[in-house]
Amino acid sequence: MSVQVARLGDIAEDLRSGFACGVDDPDGVIQFRMNNVERDGALNWTKMRRVPEAMVKSGLTLQPKDILLNATNSPDLVGKTALFVGADEPITFSNHFLRLRMRTKAAEPAYVARWLRRQFELGNFKAMCRSWVNQASITRDQVSNLEIPLPPLDEQRRIAAILDKADQLRQKRRHAIALLESLTQSIFLEMFGDLAASTDKWPRVALSEVAEIGSGITKGRKTNSTSTIEVPYLAVANVQDKALNLATVKTIEATPSEIDKYKLEADDLLLTEGGDPDKLGRGTLWRGELPLAIHQNHIFRVRFTSAQIDPLYANWVIGSEYGKRYFLKSAKQTTGIASINKSQLSGFPVILPPVNLQRSFVKRAEAVSSQIRSHTAHLDSFNSAFSALQTSAFRGGI
């Protein structure tokens, strides 16, 4: 079935950017910033900034069914889109957003928002970006000239309702995963308490006393050898907080001696050397997910050499509030970035409860991880089905 198309600019009653403001006012108006819109289009209300009411010009207050499109961000995040459904107080928005207010007799806002999110998922906004150092943007004219399939209004509403219901299933699965992830944290606190407040309960040793700590291979280095092998290597983006992201794994040419030096072994703890201050201590265990892999120099490899400590327990200690406080105190910090070196990591004071208590925690944590993997597999299936549903929806096939 052929579907009519329309320019967004022709079906929008208003399409404008917000405003920049460096002034905080606790009694002012909430201003949505980049971090207030998630990748999936959800609004994040946890970090709110207020600006002086006098700076909010006429027409820059959101109304229910307004669409917010993140026009300036890192290239991967340009195009995040949220549908505003209303709030108990006035809300404005920053200059990093374009606000689309649709002509409701021509277009259903929920349908348009869904279509824009789909373009984001497909990487179409990233392809449109003009990029510079660590940031990218799309213009008002680019968005205005986008052509959207536009079936009759009743059909738009029907499609939006179907996609909303399907998306709710994905959200429920995500919520279940989030609850399970928080359960492990609760188990850790139940068994070991607040380590930051009870460091004298068990002995402490420097991390270097129970583990070998090493950096990884450097990109762009020169080798005198002509005998190299292309091998996968883990970069900072691959190492998440107690998880690996192996969706994209790059490769590097390395000599046999380098591979022997840097190759990962099961139960190696991988820790990033820096980034946002709140991500210090971020890391996860390597479980042999690839037959052969090495790691970049911005990742530390911690290989445990003592039976006094379990690697998974160590992962949780280092990533706990106790660990974060140590790294924040020790780290070198520049504007918005913090980093640790090998000496600081080596000196991390590891708390050593009885090994049987550590193993009890590991058993319970791995049981939760098994459930998380099951839910994640179901979520992957939901995501694939939802993607196919959207493709059909915007081609007039549902």
C-alpha positions as CSV (number, residue, x, y, z in Angstrom):
1,M,0.0,0.0,0.0
2,S,1.5,3.4,-1.0
3,V,1.6,6.0,1.7
4,Q,1.6,9.7,1.2
5,V,4.7,11.5,2.5
6,A,5.1,15.0,4.0
7,R,7.9,17.3,5.0
8,L,8.1,17.7,8.8
9,G,8.3,21.5,8.3
10,D,4.9,21.4,6.6
11,I,3.1,19.5,9.3
12,A,4.7,21.3,12.2
13,E,3.0,24.3,13.7
14,D,6.2,25.3,15.4
15,L,9.8,24.1,15.1
16,R,12.4,25.9,17.1
17,S,15.4,25.4,19.4
18,G,15.6,26.3,23.1
19,F,18.1,28.5,24.8
20,A,21.4,28.3,26.6
21,C,21.6,29.4,30.2
22,G,24.5,29.2,32.6
23,V,22.6,30.5,35.6
24,D,21.1,28.2,38.2
25,D,18.0,29.3,40.1
26,P,16.6,26.8,42.7
27,D,13.2,28.6,42.5
28,G,13.3,28.8,38.7
29,V,11.8,26.8,35.8
30,I,13.0,23.3,35.0
31,Q,15.0,23.2,31.8
32,F,15.4,19.9,30.0
33,R,19.1,19.2,29.1
34,M,20.6,16.4,27.0
35,N,20.8,14.0,29.9
36,N,17.0,14.3,30.5
37,V,16.2,12.3,27.4
38,E,17.2,8.7,27.2
39,R,18.2,6.8,24.1
40,D,14.8,5.0,24.1
41,G,12.9,8.3,24.3
42,A,12.1,8.1,28.0
43,L,12.3,11.3,30.0
44,N,14.8,11.2,32.9
45,W,13.6,13.3,35.8
46,T,16.5,12.4,38.2
47,K,18.8,15.3,37.4
48,M,16.9,18.5,37.0
49,R,18.3,22.0,36.5
50,R,16.3,25.1,37.1
51,V,16.9,28.5,35.3
52,P,15.6,32.0,36.1
53,E,12.0,32.4,35.0
54,A,12.8,35.8,33.5
55,M,15.0,34.0,30.9
56,V,12.2,31.8,29.6
57,K,11.0,33.7,26.6
58,S,7.5,33.5,25.2
59,G,6.9,30.3,23.3
60,L,9.6,28.3,25.0
61,T,7.5,26.5,27.5
62,L,6.5,22.9,26.6
63,Q,3.0,21.8,26.1
64,P,1.6,18.2,26.2
65,K,2.3,16.4,22.9
66,D,5.4,18.6,22.1
67,I,8.2,16.6,20.6
68,L,11.8,17.1,21.8
69,L,14.6,16.1,19.4
70,N,18.2,16.3,20.7
71,A,19.9,18.2,17.8
72,T,23.4,18.6,19.5
73,N,25.2,15.9,21.3
74,S,27.9,13.2,20.6
75,P,27.3,11.7,17.1
76,D,25.8,8.5,18.5
77,L,23.2,10.5,20.5
78,V,22.1,13.1,18.1
79,G,18.4,12.5,17.3
80,K,17.3,11.1,20.6
81,T,13.6,12.0,20.7
82,A,11.0,12.2,23.5
83,L,7.3,12.9,23.5
84,F,6.4,15.3,26.3
85,V,3.1,14.3,27.9
86,G,2.9,17.2,30.5
87,A,4.0,18.1,34.0
88,D,2.7,19.7,37.1
89,E,4.8,22.8,36.5
90,P,6.2,24.8,33.6
91,I,9.1,23.1,31.7
92,T,11.4,24.7,29.2
93,F,14.3,23.3,27.1
94,S,17.9,24.0,26.2
95,N,19.4,25.0,22.9
96,H,20.6,21.4,22.4
97,F,17.0,20.5,21.5
98,L,14.6,21.2,18.7
99,R,11.0,21.4,19.8
100,L,8.4,20.2,17.3
101,R,4.8,21.1,17.8
102,M,2.6,19.4,15.3
103,R,-0.5,20.6,13.5
104,T,-2.8,18.1,15.1
105,K,-5.2,18.1,12.3
106,A,-2.5,16.8,10.0
107,A,-0.2,14.7,12.2
108,E,-0.5,12.7,15.4
109,P,2.4,13.7,17.7
110,A,2.8,10.2,19.1
111,Y,3.2,8.8,15.6
112,V,5.7,11.5,14.5
113,A,7.7,10.9,17.7
114,R,7.8,7.1,17.0
115,W,8.9,7.7,13.5
116,L,11.7,10.0,14.6
117,R,12.9,7.5,17.2
118,R,13.0,4.9,14.4
119,Q,15.3,7.2,12.4
120,F,17.6,7.5,15.4
121,E,17.7,3.7,15.9
122,L,18.6,3.3,12.2
123,G,21.5,5.8,12.5
124,N,20.0,8.2,10.0
125,F,20.6,11.2,12.2
126,K,24.2,10.2,12.8
127,A,24.7,10.1,9.0
128,M,23.2,13.7,8.7
129,C,25.5,15.2,11.4
130,R,28.1,17.8,11.1
131,S,30.7,16.8,13.5
132,W,33.6,18.4,15.4
133,V,35.6,17.5,18.5
134,N,33.4,15.2,20.7
135,Q,30.2,16.8,19.4
136,A,27.9,16.8,16.4
137,S,24.7,18.5,15.4
138,I,21.9,18.6,12.9
139,T,20.2,21.8,11.8
140,R,16.6,23.0,12.0
141,D,16.4,23.0,8.2
142,Q,17.6,19.4,8.0
143,V,14.9,18.3,10.4
144,S,12.3,20.5,8.6
145,N,13.1,18.9,5.3
146,L,12.8,15.3,6.5
147,E,10.0,13.4,4.7
148,I,7.8,11.3,6.9
149,P,5.2,8.7,5.6
150,L,1.8,10.1,6.6
151,P,-1.2,7.9,6.4
152,P,-4.6,9.2,7.4
153,L,-4.8,10.6,10.9
154,D,-6.9,7.7,12.3
155,E,-4.3,5.3,10.9
156,Q,-1.4,7.3,12.5
157,R,-3.2,7.0,15.9
158,R,-3.7,3.2,15.4
159,I,-0.1,2.7,14.5
160,A,1.1,4.8,17.5
161,A,-1.1,2.8,19.8
162,I,0.1,-0.6,18.5
163,L,3.8,0.5,18.9
164,D,3.1,1.9,22.4
165,K,1.7,-1.4,23.5
166,A,4.5,-3.4,22.0
167,D,7.1,-1.1,23.6
168,Q,5.5,-1.5,27.0
169,L,6.4,-5.2,26.8
170,R,10.0,-4.2,26.2
171,Q,9.9,-1.7,29.1
172,K,8.6,-4.3,31.5
173,R,11.4,-6.7,30.6
174,R,14.0,-3.9,31.1
175,H,12.4,-3.1,34.4
176,A,12.7,-6.7,35.5
177,I,16.4,-6.7,34.5
178,A,17.0,-3.5,36.4
179,L,15.4,-5.0,39.5
180,L,17.6,-8.0,39.3
181,E,20.7,-5.9,38.9
182,S,19.8,-4.0,42.0
183,L,19.2,-7.3,43.8
184,T,22.9,-8.2,43.6
185,Q,23.8,-4.9,45.1
186,S,21.4,-5.6,48.0
187,I,22.9,-9.0,48.5
188,F,26.4,-7.5,48.7
189,L,25.3,-4.9,51.3
190,E,23.4,-7.5,53.3
191,M,26.5,-9.8,53.5
192,F,29.3,-7.3,53.8
193,G,27.6,-4.1,55.0
194,D,28.8,-0.6,54.2
195,L,32.5,-1.2,53.6
196,A,33.2,2.5,53.7
197,A,32.0,2.6,57.3
198,S,33.3,-0.7,58.5
199,T,36.9,-1.1,57.2
200,D,38.2,-2.5,60.4
201,K,36.0,-5.5,60.5
202,W,38.2,-7.6,58.2
203,P,41.9,-7.4,57.2
204,R,43.0,-5.1,54.3
205,V,45.8,-5.6,51.9
206,A,47.0,-3.6,48.9
207,L,45.6,-5.0,45.6
208,S,49.1,-5.6,44.4
209,E,49.6,-8.2,47.2
210,V,46.9,-10.4,45.8
211,A,47.0,-9.7,42.1
212,E,49.3,-8.9,39.1
213,I,48.3,-5.6,37.6
214,G,49.2,-4.6,34.0
215,S,48.3,-2.1,31.3
216,G,47.5,-3.2,27.7
217,I,48.7,-2.7,24.2
218,T,49.2,0.8,22.8
219,K,47.5,1.7,19.4
220,G,49.8,3.3,16.9
221,R,53.0,2.0,18.4
222,K,55.8,0.9,16.1
223,T,57.1,-2.6,16.0
224,N,60.4,-3.8,14.6
225,S,58.9,-7.2,13.7
226,T,57.3,-8.0,10.4
227,S,55.6,-11.0,11.9
228,T,52.3,-9.8,13.3
229,I,48.8,-11.3,13.7
230,E,45.5,-9.5,13.6
231,V,43.7,-10.1,17.0
232,P,40.6,-8.7,18.7
233,Y,41.3,-6.2,21.4
234,L,39.1,-4.7,24.1
235,A,38.7,-0.9,24.2
236,V,37.2,1.2,26.9
237,A,33.8,1.1,25.2
238,N,33.8,-2.7,25.6
239,V,34.2,-2.6,29.4
240,Q,31.1,-1.6,31.2
241,D,30.1,-1.7,34.9
242,K,30.1,-5.5,35.6
243,A,29.3,-6.2,32.0
244,L,31.0,-6.5,28.6
245,N,29.7,-4.9,25.5
246,L,31.0,-7.0,22.6
247,A,28.7,-5.7,19.9
248,T,31.7,-4.0,18.3
249,V,35.1,-5.5,18.9
250,K,38.0,-4.0,16.9
251,T,41.2,-5.7,15.9
252,I,44.9,-4.8,16.0
253,E,48.1,-6.1,14.5
254,A,50.3,-7.6,17.3
255,T,53.5,-9.6,17.5
256,P,53.4,-13.1,19.0
257,S,55.3,-11.8,22.0
258,E,52.8,-9.0,22.5
259,I,49.9,-11.5,22.2
260,D,51.6,-13.7,24.8
261,K,52.0,-10.7,27.1
262,Y,48.6,-9.2,26.8
263,K,46.2,-12.1,26.1
264,L,43.3,-12.3,28.5
265,E,42.6,-15.3,30.7
266,A,39.4,-16.3,32.4
267,D,38.7,-14.4,35.6
268,D,40.9,-11.5,34.7
269,L,39.3,-8.3,36.1
270,L,39.3,-5.5,33.5
271,L,39.2,-1.9,34.8
272,T,39.1,1.3,32.8
273,E,41.7,3.9,33.7
274,G,39.4,6.9,33.6
275,G,36.5,8.9,32.2
276,D,33.7,10.6,34.0
277,P,34.5,10.8,37.7
278,D,31.5,8.7,38.7
279,K,32.8,5.8,36.4
280,L,36.1,5.4,38.3
281,G,36.4,1.7,39.4
282,R,34.2,0.6,36.5
283,G,35.1,-2.9,35.4
284,T,34.1,-6.5,34.8
285,L,35.4,-10.0,34.7
286,W,36.6,-11.6,31.5
287,R,35.0,-15.1,31.2
288,G,36.7,-16.2,27.9
289,E,34.0,-14.7,25.8
290,L,36.4,-14.9,22.7
291,P,38.9,-17.6,22.0
292,L,41.7,-14.9,21.9
293,A,41.7,-11.3,22.9
294,I,44.1,-8.7,24.2
295,H,43.3,-5.3,25.8
296,Q,44.1,-1.7,25.1
297,N,46.5,0.4,27.3
298,H,43.6,2.4,28.7
299,I,42.4,-0.7,30.4
300,F,44.0,-2.3,33.4
301,R,44.1,-6.1,33.7
302,V,44.0,-7.4,37.2
303,R,45.0,-11.1,37.4
304,F,44.5,-12.6,40.9
305,T,47.3,-14.7,42.4
306,S,46.0,-15.3,45.9
307,A,43.4,-17.8,47.1
308,Q,42.4,-15.2,49.7
309,I,40.2,-13.3,47.3
310,D,37.5,-14.3,44.7
311,P,37.6,-12.3,41.5
312,L,33.9,-11.6,41.4
313,Y,33.9,-10.4,45.0
314,A,36.9,-8.2,44.1
315,N,34.9,-6.8,41.1
316,W,32.1,-5.7,43.5
317,V,34.5,-4.3,46.1
318,I,36.4,-2.2,43.6
319,G,33.1,-0.9,42.1
320,S,31.4,-0.3,45.4
321,E,31.0,3.1,47.1
322,Y,34.1,2.2,49.2
323,G,36.1,1.7,46.0
324,K,34.7,4.9,44.3
325,R,35.7,7.0,47.3
326,Y,39.3,5.7,47.1
327,F,39.6,6.4,43.4
328,L,38.0,9.8,43.6
329,K,40.4,10.7,46.4
330,S,43.4,9.3,44.5
331,A,42.6,10.2,40.9
332,K,44.1,12.9,38.7
333,Q,41.2,15.1,37.7
334,T,40.8,17.7,34.9
335,T,37.7,19.3,33.5
336,G,35.0,16.6,33.8
337,I,37.6,13.8,33.4
338,A,39.3,11.7,36.1
339,S,42.0,9.0,35.7
340,I,44.0,6.6,37.8
341,N,47.4,5.1,37.2
342,K,48.9,1.7,37.9
343,S,50.4,2.8,41.2
344,Q,47.1,4.1,42.5
345,L,45.3,0.9,41.5
346,S,48.1,-1.2,43.0
347,G,47.6,0.5,46.3
348,F,43.9,0.0,46.5
349,P,43.1,-1.4,50.0
350,V,41.2,-4.6,49.4
351,I,39.0,-5.7,52.3
352,L,39.3,-9.5,52.8
353,P,36.3,-11.2,54.5
354,P,36.6,-15.0,55.0
355,V,36.8,-16.8,51.7
356,N,33.8,-18.9,52.4
357,L,31.7,-15.7,52.8
358,Q,33.0,-14.4,49.5
359,R,32.1,-17.7,47.8
360,S,28.6,-17.6,49.3
361,F,28.2,-14.1,47.8
362,V,29.5,-15.4,44.4
363,K,27.0,-18.3,44.4
364,R,24.1,-16.0,45.1
365,A,25.3,-13.3,42.6
366,E,25.8,-15.9,39.8
367,A,22.2,-17.2,40.4
368,V,20.9,-13.7,39.8
369,S,23.2,-13.3,36.8
370,S,21.6,-16.4,35.3
371,Q,18.2,-14.9,35.6
372,I,19.5,-11.6,34.1
373,R,20.9,-13.5,31.1
374,S,17.5,-15.2,30.6
375,H,15.6,-11.9,30.7
376,T,18.2,-10.3,28.4
377,A,17.7,-13.1,25.9
378,H,14.0,-12.5,25.9
379,L,14.6,-8.7,25.6
380,D,16.7,-9.3,22.6
381,S,13.8,-11.2,21.0
382,F,11.4,-8.4,21.9
383,N,13.8,-5.9,20.4
384,S,14.1,-7.8,17.1
385,A,10.3,-8.2,16.9
386,F,9.7,-4.5,17.7
387,S,12.2,-3.4,15.0
388,A,10.4,-5.5,12.4
389,L,7.0,-4.1,13.6
390,Q,8.3,-0.6,13.2
391,T,9.6,-1.3,9.7
392,S,6.1,-2.6,8.7
393,A,4.3,0.2,10.5
394,F,6.0,3.0,8.6
395,R,5.5,1.2,5.3
396,G,1.8,0.9,5.9
397,G,1.9,-2.9,6.6
398,I,0.2,-3.2,10.0
